[in-house]
Amino acid sequence: MNLDNLKSEYIANIYKTKALLIKEQPFTLQSGKKSHIYLNHRNFLSHHSYLSLIAKTYYVLAENIKTDYMLGAVDSIMSPIIVGAMSTLFNKDYIVTRRTPLTHGTQEYIYGEIKTNVVLIDDMTSTGDTLIDAAEKIRGRGGVVKYAIISAYRENTAIENLLKKDIQTLSIASFAYVIKSLEQTLSPQEKAIVTQYPIIFD
């Protein structure tokens, strides 16, 4: 599996399926900031071929990790889905972390046994906060977290925030790279929006 080919396929298909949205009216992000660009993996990853594409791309990205590892699903909607696909395709064990414990059952923050280094998985990040929260909980249980793998990130601040917590991020692309790669594909209206407004935030 060639990483450059997988990245190109991913970028082409998030645009084709309208998972990548570029709108005149800005979106409100989880952080409360505004952006004219939004990446919505929910419908995209409900299609088995695109879920398989991301799982394979993440696995190739992880070839940079030279130690044995298991997967860590963070507290987001898409992370457990990607982790499930990677676990099944590549025979990787995993744990699941939550920001807050469930109100029933064992009421834990972490589900599963930490047996080796944990590589955190999420679809994208704006600030790195969800990944950092998961890393701190795993480290609090004696686990080792050195890497996170994501599809895309809005700005370098997220990557820098993770690095300050000793987490190296492996990713498919930044938003800026995605837009640059689609330069010949974007509609005139989309080109006007990304030219008029900053790529990241208002």
Secondary structure, DSSP 8 states (H G I E B T S, - for coil): --HHHHHHHHHHHHHHTT-EEEEEEEEE-TTS-EEEEEE-HHHHTTSHHHHHHHHHHHHHHGGG--S-EEEEE-SSSSHHHHHHHHHHHHT--EEEE-SS--SSTT--SEES---SEEEEE-SEESSSHHHHHHHHHHHHTT--EEEEEEEEES-HHHHHHHHHTT-EEEEEEEHHHHHHHTTTTS-HHHHHHHHHS-SS--
